[in-house]
Structures are given as C-alpha cells and as structure tokens.
Amino acid sequence: MLWNGRDILGQSLDLSAGTGGDLQVILGTDGGSIDAAVSHDDKPVSDATVVLLPEDPTRRYTETTHSQSTDEKGHAAFKDVPPGNYLLFAWEKVEQGAWFDPAFLKAAASEATKVTIGPKDSQHVEVKLIPASK
C-alpha cells in the first residue's frame, strides 16, 4: 500500500482530518513458495515453530511476517510469498510473537537461514533448529 508514493504497509492511515492524497493498493499474483525442512541430528523435528521474516527490519509487520508449525515430517510451507529477501528461523520452543522483539531477534540472528524468493519461485530450504535452551 502506498500513500502519496510512500510505503505504508503495516501502518495506520488516519484520514479523519480530511487530508487528501493518493492511495494505491497493489495486488500481486507473482508470489512464490517456500518449503522449509527442519531437522536435528538428521531426524525431522515436528511441532517446531518456523518463522519467515522480511530481511529488511523496516518491512516487518504482522502482515509481512508468517509462522507455521512443522508437521510430523519436519516441514512447514509458506505460499504466496511476495518476491524479496527473507530470513527463516526454526525454534524448538518460542513464545508467539517473540520475533517482533529486536533484542530477541538479534540474539538469534546467527541462526537465521537467508532465502531470496523471485516471482513465482519455489524454494526448498533446510533450516537449522534453535534449541529451547537458547
């Protein structure tokens, strides 16, 4: 979403003052997909929390950040991912939404798996498990 040419995705737009402007809502059909596989000691990890975040911290909103639990085969799937650069994390145990805390994320930064998604791209990514003790 753009307001007068400025990206406002994830921000509030207050029009109560009667301010005029140009609002653009851009819809895309070129999203990609990511299949994340999480394992530990060469065994799939079920019920891990896999989080997909935009690499750019200024683009991290609830609308652009996604989480999934791994299935019994250690997989989590993300569909309709807008093209761009992302970080993937896989936590054995994590409090919902903890990844929005910059200090929490900074401590886990070295465990991130970087992935770039192009238009209609499909990627299979191995993600390192972050143990509950970290």
Residue pairs with C-beta under 8 A, 6 or more apart in sequence:
1 7
1 8
1 9
1 23
1 24
1 25
1 26
2 8
2 22
2 23
2 24
2 26
3 13
3 21
3 22
3 23
3 24
4 21
4 22
5 22
9 59
9 61
9 63
9 64
10 61
10 62
10 63
10 64
11 61
13 23
28 82
30 83
30 119
30 120
31 79
31 80
31 81
31 82
31 83
31 117
31 120
32 81
32 83
32 117
32 118
32 119
32 120
32 121
32 122
32 123
33 77
33 78
33 79
33 80
33 81
33 121
33 122
33 123
34 52
34 77
34 78
34 81
34 86
34 88
34 115
34 117
34 122
34 123
34 124
34 125
35 75
35 76
35 77
35 122
35 123
35 124
35 125
36 50
36 52
36 68
36 70
36 75
36 76
36 77
36 78
36 88
36 90
36 125
36 127
37 44
37 74
37 75
37 124
37 125
37 126
37 127
38 44
38 45
38 48
38 50
38 70
38 74
38 75
38 76
38 90
38 127
38 129
39 45
39 74
39 126
39 129
40 92
40 129
40 131
43 74
44 70
44 72
44 73
44 74
44 75
45 70
45 74
45 90
45 92
45 129
46 70
46 71
46 72
46 73
46 74
47 69
47 70
48 69
48 70
48 74
48 76
48 90
48 91
48 92
48 129
49 67
49 68
49 69
49 90
49 91
49 93
49 94
50 67
50 68
50 69
50 70
50 76
50 88
50 89
50 90
50 127
51 65
51 66
51 67
51 88
51 89
51 90
51 91
51 94
51 99
52 65
52 66
52 67
52 78
52 81
52 86
52 87
52 88
53 60
53 64
53 65
53 86
53 87
53 88
53 89
53 99
53 105
54 60
54 64
54 65
54 84
54 85
54 86
54 87
55 84
55 85
55 86
55 87
55 114
56 85
57 102
59 84
60 100
64 82
65 99
65 100
66 78
66 81
67 96
67 99
68 76
68 77
68 78
69 76
70 76
70 90
76 90
81 117
82 117
83 117
83 118
83 119
83 121
84 116
84 117
85 114
85 115
85 116
86 114
86 115
86 116
86 117
87 112
87 113
87 114
87 115
88 112
88 113
88 114
88 115
88 125
88 127
89 99
89 108
89 111
89 112
89 113
89 127
89 130
90 127
90 128
90 129
90 130
91 108
91 129
91 130
91 132
92 129
92 130
92 131
92 132
93 132
94 130
98 104
99 105
107 134
108 130
108 134
111 128
111 130
111 134
113 125
113 126
113 127
113 128
115 123
115 125
117 123
